[in-house]
Each structure stands twice: as C-alpha cells, then as structure tokens.
Amino acid sequence: MSSKNKLTIGFVLAFVFLCINSIISLYSIRQVITNNGLVSHTHAALSELQDVLSNVKDVETGQRGYAITGQKTFLEPYKAAYSRIEDGLQRLEHLIVEPNIRAQLPSLEQDIRKKIGTSRGIIQARNEKGLAEASRLIGTGTGKREMDVVRDEVAMMVSEETTLLQIRTNDAVASTRGALITLSLISIVSLIMLILLFAFIRRDSAQRDRIAADLKAIEAFSEDIVDTVREPLLMLDTSLRVNSANRAFYQTFKVTRAETENHLIYELGNGQWDIPALRILLEDIVPKNSVFSDFELEHSFPEIGRRVMLLNARQMKAGDHGELLVLAMEDVTERRRSEADLKAIEAYSQNIVDTVREPLLILDTNLRVRSGNRAFYQTFHVSMEETENQLIYELGNGQWDIPDLRRLLEDVVPKSSVFNDFELVHTFPSIGRRVMLLNARKLKAGNHGELLVLAMED
C-alpha cells in the first residue's frame, strides 16, 4: 500500500474516531446536564412543598390569633399566606412529575382547601358570634386534625421526593464520574492517535525527503553521465520543447543554455533546426514509434556549415518530468566524406583494373571472388553475375576446380604473400586447352580486409 493511501486511511480513521468521541462526549455531557437538572428540579419541588406547608401553618396561626384577640392585624398573615398557597399549588403541578407523587397532589390540594375552609369558618364565627363560638369551633379539634393530615401528606411527599432526590443525586454523581472517565479515556486515546499520526506523518515526510534526495542525486548523476557523452544530446518534452541538453550539444552548435532550454526545437539558433525532414521525423514518425535509429539528416547549419547527422531517439518516462524524448546526434560528415572518397578510389581502381589486358580476379580470404576485370569475363566467356561472390572452384561449372590451382591457393599462397609465373596447363570448356602463367599478390584493402589479386597470362 502506498504512503498516500496509508495517510488517507489514517486521517479517515482519526476523523471517524473524532466523530465518535464527539458523540460520546455530547451524550455524556447531556446526561450530566439532564441528571443535574432533575436534581435541581427535585430540590425545587421539596422547597415548594415546605413553602406550601409553611403557608398553611401561617393560615392557621393567623386564624388563631384573630380568634383569640379579634384584632384585624392577625388576618394579614392569613390573607398573604392564602394567596401564596394558591401560587404554590400551581407551581407544584409543574414541579412534581413523578407519577406516584403527582397522584397525591389532588388529595393534598383538597385537604389544604378543607383546612383553609375550616379556618375561614372560625374567622367568620369570631366576626359574627364572638369569641365563645370561635373557641367552641376550635375546641372541636377539626382544624387540628385537618392540619395533621396536611402535615402527614406533605411529609410523605417530601419523603418520596427526598428518596427520588437521592436517586437522582446518585445518578448525577455517576453520570458526572462516567463523563469524566469517558472524557479522560477519549483524551488519552486521542492523544495516542495524535502521537501515532504525527509519528507516521513524520516518518512519511522523512521517507519522502529521502526519496526526493535520492531522486535528486540520481538526476544529478544522470546529468553528469549525459554531460560525459561525446555526442550532442537533447531532452525534449511532449510539446517538443527542450528540457535540457548536454555539454557536447552546446559546444558543437555554439549555443548557450539560455538560448536552448524551454524553447521549441524549431526555434533554436534562429530557426536552424526548423528542417522539414526533422519535422516529419518528430511529428509523424516518433509518435508512432517510441524508438528510431540512424535517421540520416543532411543540413547546412549557420555556425558549423554543412553536416551529415545520424539521429537516434527514444521515448522514456522520466518521473516528475513526464514523458521525454531523448534525441542523440552523431556527426558522420567525415565518415560520409571518407566513404565517398573510398568509393571514388574503388571506382578509380576498378577502372584501372578494367584497362589491364590480362584477366584478373580479386579473391577474399575464403577464395570467393570479390570482382573480376573485363578481360577475365571476355576471355573465359562468363558474366559478372556468374562470377562475383562465388568460390573460384565453382566458376564456369567447376572449370577452375584444378588440383594444381588448389595446391597453389591453399598451400603456397598462405606461406608467401607473392608468387610469380606459376605455369598452369588446363583444358577450359569454352576456350579449349590453354597454358597460363599465374601471378598473385596479397593486398590489405582497407575495410575489405585482406584480398588476393590473381593475374593470368595466356
């Protein structure tokens, strides 16, 4: 798996883990908030129950004080508590949500109203009939019993709310502890993942830096190799712009790096490379073949004159440089001139040989005929096609397969580079019996290697 894929997978896993952490953290925090809210809600319910009971007590206290003294000032706490009781009962409707406790609210409300009604009756009796009637009603104990019922109901509800408060407090503590543990674990795991991811990125970065350094070294090494090549070289991109060139190119064509790199090949040296044959090669031949060899180009260059170049090219993939075309140039001007001179000399020599009146054969080291002169063909009535590239013993249906000639060519000649006046008597099919004097000389003939010149005098 590549480093890029590993890094991508690492980031994806880190992102997924971060999302999971966020969800777990959010859930834990919401649980803590919910439980704390329930605890606060229960505290509020307990406080409201105590307030309601306290207000009922205030009603009873105000009622007793007025019944005993008949002073209106005792009715002020009674009236204030009465209005607070109504508000408190409404708040309890909203605060108490536990079904078992909420089911007791109607009974509590009814008993409180009954207690208030009894107190109102005693106050009315004191107003209308006096202290004796009020004392008689108080003495019945109805108010006390109703107050005890309210106290018992509130106490029961407070007890149940207290139990619920304990449960909710425990849940809040547990959720808080769980949230702290969860967040701590998440933080630790996140830190570990961050360290691992950092280590991986650092190792990957170091590996990339090492690879980049190796590539630079290889590229520099390759450029050094290219610069040591004696033949001019050009590196072209896919648009035929020069990516680079070697020292031999700059020296041969007398151009600078600034004049060469990033220019189209046709623009180099004021257009000296804008050659129709080269355009055909680069635009038609190269796209169809990734390699071509020995494409001969003859052109007159402004700085160096007329040159014959052999072009060789190869397309290659060059890493970050993309696809490059390596174009190598071999100056074969002198070679072609030498070849032309040799051909002229050979033609001149052949013309001299053809003017000799004696039959002549030129043989190679295998005794195959390289050429014969006009006198040979005319004397022995054979053609050039029947003679050249044939073993001498096969000429004219074997008419030269003569034992004495074999001994001469295979035994005498290898030991001596020259022999003269070797007399050979033989009957030839086309010309009859002849006495021939043979003369031979070994010659070194340049690219032709060693040759044997065999002259025959009738």
C-alpha positions in Angstrom: 0.0 0.0 0.0 1.4 3.4 -0.9 2.2 6.1 1.7 -0.5 8.3 0.3 -3.2 5.6 0.8 -1.9 4.9 4.3 -2.0 8.6 5.2 -5.5 8.9 3.8 -6.7 5.9 5.8 -5.0 7.4 8.9 -6.9 10.7 8.5 -10.2 8.9 7.8 -9.8 6.8 11.0 -8.8 9.8 13.0 -11.9 11.7 11.7 -14.2 8.8 12.4 -12.8 8.4 15.9 -13.1 12.2 16.4 -16.8 12.0 15.4 -17.4 9.0 17.7 -15.6 10.9 20.5 -17.8 13.9 19.9 -21.0 11.9 20.0 -19.9 10.1 23.2 -18.8 13.3 24.8 -22.0 15.1 23.8 -24.1 12.2 25.2 -22.2 12.2 28.5 -22.4 15.9 28.9 -26.1 15.9 28.1 -26.6 13.1 30.6 -24.8 15.1 33.3 -26.9 18.2 32.5 -30.1 16.1 32.5 -29.4 14.5 35.8 -28.2 17.8 37.4 -31.4 19.4 36.1 -33.5 16.6 37.7 -31.7 17.1 41.0 -32.3 20.8 40.8 -35.9 20.1 39.9 -36.4 17.8 42.9 -34.8 20.4 45.2 -37.3 23.0 43.9 -40.2 20.6 44.5 -39.0 19.9 48.0 -38.7 23.6 48.7 -42.1 24.3 47.3 -43.7 21.6 49.4 -42.1 23.1 52.5 -43.3 26.6 51.5 -46.9 25.4 51.0 -46.8 23.7 54.4 -45.4 26.8 55.9 -48.1 28.9 54.3 -50.8 26.6 55.7 -49.3 27.0 59.1 -49.4 30.8 58.6 -53.1 30.5 57.8 -53.7 28.5 61.0 -51.6 30.9 63.1 -53.4 34.0 61.7 -56.8 32.3 62.2 -55.9 31.5 65.9 -54.5 35.0 66.7 -57.6 36.7 65.3 -60.0 34.3 67.0 -58.3 35.0 70.4 -57.8 38.7 70.1 -60.2 39.8 67.5 -57.5 42.2 66.1 -57.5 42.6 62.3 -53.7 42.7 62.1 -53.7 38.9 62.7 -55.6 38.5 59.4 -52.7 40.0 57.3 -50.5 36.8 57.5 -53.7 34.8 56.9 -54.5 36.6 53.7 -50.9 36.7 52.5 -50.4 33.0 53.1 -53.8 32.2 51.4 -52.6 33.8 48.1 -49.2 32.2 48.4 -50.8 28.8 48.9 -52.7 29.2 45.5 -49.5 30.1 43.7 -47.6 27.3 45.4 -50.1 24.6 44.5 -49.9 25.7 40.8 -46.1 25.5 40.9 -46.3 22.0 42.5 -48.4 21.0 39.4 -45.4 21.8 37.3 -42.6 20.7 39.6 -43.8 17.3 40.6 -43.5 14.9 37.6 -43.0 11.5 39.3 -46.4 9.7 38.8 -46.6 8.2 42.3 -46.0 11.5 44.0 -48.1 13.5 41.5 -51.0 11.2 42.2 -51.1 12.6 45.8 -51.4 16.2 44.7 -55.2 16.3 44.3 -55.7 14.8 47.8 -53.2 17.4 49.3 -54.9 20.2 47.5 -58.3 19.1 48.7 -57.2 18.7 52.3 -55.4 22.1 52.2 -58.6 23.8 50.9 -60.6 22.0 53.6 -58.2 23.3 56.2 -58.5 26.8 54.8 -62.3 26.4 54.7 -62.3 25.5 58.4 -60.1 28.5 59.3 -62.3 30.8 57.3 -65.4 29.4 59.2 -63.7 30.1 62.6 -62.8 33.7 61.5 -66.4 34.2 60.3 -67.8 32.8 63.6 -65.5 35.3 65.5 -66.8 38.2 63.5 -70.5 37.3 63.8 -70.9 35.4 67.1 -67.9 36.3 69.1 -65.1 34.6 70.9 -67.2 31.9 72.5 -68.4 30.5 69.2 -64.9 30.7 67.7 -63.5 28.9 70.8 -66.1 26.2 70.5 -65.2 25.5 66.9 -61.5 25.5 67.7 -62.2 23.1 70.6 -63.8 20.5 68.3 -60.2 19.7 67.0 -61.3 19.7 63.4 -58.8 22.2 62.4 -56.0 20.4 64.2 -56.9 17.1 62.5 -57.0 18.7 59.1 -53.6 20.3 59.8 -52.2 17.0 60.9 -53.5 15.4 57.7 -51.8 18.1 55.6 -48.6 17.7 57.5 -48.7 13.9 57.0 -49.4 14.3 53.3 -46.6 16.8 52.8 -44.2 14.7 54.9 -45.0 11.7 52.8 -44.5 13.6 49.6 -41.3 15.1 51.0 -40.0 11.7 52.0 -40.7 10.3 48.5 -39.2 13.4 46.8 -36.1 13.0 49.1 -35.8 9.4 48.1 -36.1 10.5 44.5 -33.6 13.2 45.1 -31.1 10.7 46.5 -31.5 8.5 43.4 -31.2 11.5 41.1 -28.2 12.8 43.0 -26.5 9.3 42.8 -27.3 9.3 39.0 -25.9 12.8 38.6 -22.7 11.8 40.5 -22.4 8.6 38.5 -23.0 10.4 35.2 -20.5 13.1 36.1 -18.0 10.5 37.1 -18.7 8.5 33.9 -18.4 11.6 31.8 -15.1 12.4 33.5 -13.8 8.9 32.9 -15.1 8.8 29.3 -13.6 12.2 28.5 -10.3 11.2 30.1 -10.2 8.0 28.1 -11.1 9.8 25.0 -8.4 12.4 25.6 -5.8 9.7 26.2 -6.8 7.7 23.1 -7.0 10.9 21.1 -3.5 11.9 22.3 -2.2 8.4 21.4 -3.8 8.6 18.0 -2.4 12.1 17.5 1.1 10.9 18.5 0.8 7.9 16.2 -0.4 10.1 13.3 2.3 12.6 14.0 4.9 9.8 14.0 3.5 8.4 10.8 3.5 11.8 9.1 7.0 12.5 10.3 8.2 9.1 9.1 6.4 9.5 5.8 7.9 13.0 5.4 11.3 11.7 6.2 10.9 8.9 3.7 9.7 11.4 1.1 12.6 13.7 1.8 15.0 10.7 1.5 13.4 9.6 -1.8 13.5 13.2 -3.1 17.2 13.5 -2.1 17.8 10.1 -3.8 16.0 11.3 -6.9 18.0 14.5 -7.0 21.2 12.5 -6.6 20.1 10.1 -9.4 19.1 13.1 -11.6 22.4 14.8 -11.0 24.2 11.5 -11.7 22.2 11.1 -14.9 23.0 14.6 -16.0 26.7 14.0 -15.3 26.6 10.9 -17.4 24.8 12.8 -20.2 27.4 15.5 -20.0 30.2 13.0 -20.4 28.6 11.6 -23.6 30.6 13.0 -26.6 27.6 13.0 -28.9 25.2 16.0 -28.7 22.0 15.1 -26.8 18.7 16.9 -26.5 15.9 16.1 -24.0 12.5 17.2 -25.4 9.1 17.2 -23.7 5.9 16.1 -25.4 5.4 19.6 -27.0 9.0 19.3 -28.5 10.4 22.0 -26.1 13.9 21.5 -24.9 14.0 20.3 -21.3 17.8 20.1 -21.2 20.9 19.5 -23.4 24.4 18.2 -22.7 27.7 20.0 -23.0 28.5 18.4 -26.3 25.4 20.0 -27.9 26.2 23.5 -26.7 29.8 23.1 -27.9 29.0 21.5 -31.2 26.3 24.0 -32.3 27.8 27.0 -30.5 24.7 27.9 -28.5 24.1 28.7 -24.8 21.8 27.1 -22.2 19.6 30.2 -22.0 19.1 30.1 -25.8 18.2 26.4 -25.7 16.2 25.3 -22.7 12.4 25.8 -22.7 12.5 26.7 -26.4 10.9 24.7 -29.2 13.5 22.7 -31.1 12.5 24.5 -34.3 13.3 27.9 -32.7 16.9 27.0 -31.7 19.7 29.0 -33.2 17.4 31.4 -35.0 15.5 28.5 -36.6 18.5 26.5 -37.8 16.7 23.3 -36.6 13.5 24.1 -38.5 14.2 21.4 -41.0 11.3 19.8 -43.0 12.9 16.3 -42.6 13.3 16.8 -38.9 9.6 17.9 -38.6 8.5 14.8 -40.4 10.6 12.7 -38.0 9.4 14.3 -34.8 5.8 14.9 -35.7 5.0 11.8 -37.8 7.4 9.1 -37.1 8.2 9.5 -33.4 4.5 9.4 -32.1 4.0 6.0 -33.8 7.3 4.5 -32.7 8.9 5.0 -29.3 12.4 4.3 -30.8 14.1 5.1 -34.1 17.7 4.7 -35.1 20.1 6.1 -37.7 17.9 8.6 -39.3 20.2 10.5 -41.6 19.8 14.2 -41.8 21.9 16.4 -44.0 21.7 20.2 -43.4 23.7 23.4 -43.6 24.0 25.0 -40.1 24.9 28.7 -39.9 27.7 28.3 -37.4 29.3 25.0 -38.4 28.4 24.6 -42.1 27.0 21.6 -43.9 26.8 18.5 -41.7 25.5 14.9 -42.1 23.9 13.8 -38.8 22.7 10.4 -37.7 19.7 10.9 -35.4 18.7 8.3 -32.8 15.7 8.8 -30.5 14.0 7.0 -27.6 10.8 8.0 -25.7 11.0 7.4 -22.0 9.1 8.1 -18.8 11.2 10.5 -16.6 9.4 10.7 -13.2 8.2 14.2 -12.4 9.4 15.4 -15.8 6.7 13.3 -17.5 7.4 11.7 -20.9 10.7 12.9 -22.5 12.2 12.3 -25.9 16.0 11.7 -25.9 17.4 12.9 -29.2 21.1 11.9 -29.9 23.0 13.2 -32.8 26.1 11.7 -34.3 28.1 13.8 -36.8 29.1 11.4 -39.6 30.1 14.1 -42.0 33.8 13.0 -42.1 32.7 9.4 -42.2 30.4 10.0 -45.2 33.2 12.0 -46.9 35.7 9.2 -46.3 33.2 6.7 -47.6 32.6 8.8 -50.7 36.4 9.1 -51.2 36.8 5.3 -50.8 34.1 4.7 -53.3 35.8 7.1 -55.7 39.1 5.3 -55.1 37.5 1.9 -55.6 35.8 3.1 -58.8 39.1 4.5 -59.9 41.0 1.3 -59.0 38.3 -0.8 -60.8 38.7 1.4 -63.9 42.4 0.8 -63.8 41.9 -3.0 -63.4 39.4 -3.0 -66.2 42.0 -1.4 -68.5 44.5 -4.2 -67.9 44.5 -6.6 -70.9 45.3 -9.7 -68.7 42.5 -11.5 -66.9 42.4 -10.6 -63.2 40.5 -11.9 -60.2 40.2 -10.3 -56.8 39.6 -13.0 -54.1 38.9 -12.7 -50.4 40.5 -14.9 -47.7 37.8 -17.6 -48.3 38.8 -17.7 -52.0 35.5 -16.1 -53.0 35.6 -13.8 -56.0 35.1 -10.1 -54.9 35.4 -8.9 -58.5 36.9 -9.6 -61.9 38.1 -7.4 -64.7 36.6 -7.0 -68.2 39.4 -9.1 -69.7 38.5 -12.1 -67.4 34.9 -12.1 -68.4 35.7 -11.8 -72.1 38.5 -14.4 -72.0 36.5 -17.1 -70.2 33.1 -16.2 -71.6 31.4 -15.7 -68.2 29.3 -12.9 -66.7 29.7 -10.7 -63.6 26.6 -12.3 -62.0 28.1 -15.8 -62.5 31.4 -14.8 -61.0 31.2 -12.4 -58.1 30.7 -13.9 -54.6 31.3 -17.4 -55.9 34.2 -19.7 -54.8 36.8 -19.8 -57.5 36.4 -23.5 -57.8 32.7 -23.1 -58.7 33.3 -20.7 -61.6 32.1 -21.8 -65.1 30.6 -25.1 -63.8 33.8 -26.0 -62.0 36.2 -25.3 -64.8 38.6 -23.7 -62.2 38.5 -26.7 -59.9 42.0 -27.7 -60.9 44.2 -29.7 -58.5 47.3 -27.6 -59.3 45.4 -24.4 -58.6 44.1 -25.8 -55.3 47.6 -26.6 -54.2 48.7 -23.2 -55.2 46.0 -21.3 -53.5 45.7 -23.4 -50.3 49.3 -24.4 -49.7 51.7 -22.0 -51.5 49.8 -18.7 -51.1 49.3 -18.9 -47.3 53.0 -19.2 -46.8 54.0 -16.5 -49.3 52.3 -13.2 -49.9 53.6 -13.2 -53.5 54.2 -15.8 -56.3 55.0 -15.3 -59.9 54.9 -17.2 -63.2 53.2 -20.3 -61.9 52.5 -22.3 -65.0 49.1 -24.0 -65.3 48.1 -26.2 -68.2 44.3 -26.9 -68.4 41.6 -27.5 -70.9 38.8 -25.0 -70.4 35.3 -25.9 -71.8 34.8 -22.5 -73.6 38.2 -21.8 -74.9 40.0 -25.1 -75.1 43.5 -26.1 -73.9 45.5 -23.2 -72.5 48.9 -22.7 -70.8 48.5 -20.0 -68.2 51.2 -18.2 -66.2 49.6 -17.2 -62.8 50.9 -14.3 -60.7 49.4 -13.5 -57.3 49.8 -10.9 -54.6 48.2 -10.4 -51.2 46.9 -6.9 -50.5 45.5 -5.1 -47.5 42.4 -3.3 -48.9 41.1 -1.1 -46.1 37.5 -2.1 -45.0 37.6 -5.0 -47.4 40.2 -6.8 -45.3 42.9 -8.9 -46.9 42.5 -9.6 -50.7 44.4 -11.8 -53.2 45.0 -10.4 -56.7 45.3 -13.2 -59.2 46.6 -12.3 -62.6 46.6 -14.7 -65.6 48.7 -14.5 -68.7 47.8 -16.8 -71.7 
